[in-house]
Amino acid sequence: MDMANENDHIIASPTVLQVIEQFVVAMRADPGIADDAIARLDNLLRKGIVPKPDVINAALFEPPPEGHT
């Protein structure tokens, strides 16, 4: 596996980061996905943790609490 686990955080390989970038490009091409939702999901994927499905759902469909991004 190309990822190393360090204190429950995943250090993404350059390949994984490229996949995330292409995923973001594909989402931006979809007019049905709001820009702020894309930004939240992108931030979530780059945090270095494996998000749970409900956290991914919240990033895509719910605005973050005030004062958080």
C-alpha positions as CSV (number, residue, x, y, z in Angstrom):
1,M,0.0,0.0,0.0
2,D,1.3,3.5,-0.8
3,M,0.0,5.1,2.3
4,A,1.8,5.2,5.6
5,N,-0.2,5.4,8.9
6,E,1.3,7.8,11.4
7,N,-0.7,8.5,14.6
8,D,-4.1,7.7,13.0
9,H,-3.3,10.1,10.1
10,I,-2.6,8.8,6.6
11,I,0.2,10.3,4.7
12,A,-1.0,10.3,1.1
13,S,1.3,9.4,-1.7
14,P,1.7,11.7,-4.7
15,T,-0.5,9.2,-6.6
16,V,-3.3,9.5,-4.1
17,L,-3.1,13.3,-4.2
18,Q,-3.3,13.2,-8.0
19,V,-6.4,11.0,-7.7
20,I,-8.0,13.5,-5.3
21,E,-7.2,16.4,-7.7
22,Q,-8.8,14.6,-10.6
23,F,-11.8,13.8,-8.5
24,V,-12.2,17.5,-7.7
25,V,-11.8,18.4,-11.4
26,A,-14.6,15.9,-12.2
27,M,-16.9,17.2,-9.5
28,R,-16.3,20.8,-10.7
29,A,-17.4,19.7,-14.2
30,D,-20.8,18.6,-12.7
31,P,-23.1,21.6,-12.4
32,G,-25.2,19.7,-9.9
33,I,-22.5,19.8,-7.3
34,A,-22.1,23.1,-5.4
35,D,-18.7,24.7,-5.3
36,D,-18.8,25.0,-1.5
37,A,-19.6,21.3,-1.2
38,I,-16.7,20.5,-3.5
39,A,-14.4,22.6,-1.3
40,R,-15.6,21.0,1.9
41,L,-15.1,17.5,0.5
42,D,-11.7,18.4,-0.9
43,N,-10.6,19.7,2.5
44,L,-11.9,16.6,4.2
45,L,-10.1,14.2,1.8
46,R,-6.8,16.1,2.2
47,K,-6.9,16.1,6.1
48,G,-5.0,12.8,6.3
49,I,-7.8,10.8,8.0
50,V,-10.2,8.3,6.7
51,P,-13.6,10.0,6.9
52,K,-16.7,8.1,7.9
53,P,-19.6,8.0,5.5
54,D,-21.8,10.4,7.6
55,V,-18.9,12.9,7.6
56,I,-18.6,12.7,3.8
57,N,-22.4,13.1,3.5
58,A,-22.3,16.2,5.7
59,A,-19.4,17.7,3.6
60,L,-21.4,17.3,0.4
61,F,-24.9,18.1,1.6
62,E,-24.9,20.2,4.8
63,P,-23.2,23.5,5.4
64,P,-20.5,23.4,8.1
65,P,-21.3,24.9,11.6
66,E,-20.6,28.6,11.8
67,G,-16.9,29.3,12.3
68,H,-15.8,26.0,10.7
69,T,-14.8,25.1,7.2
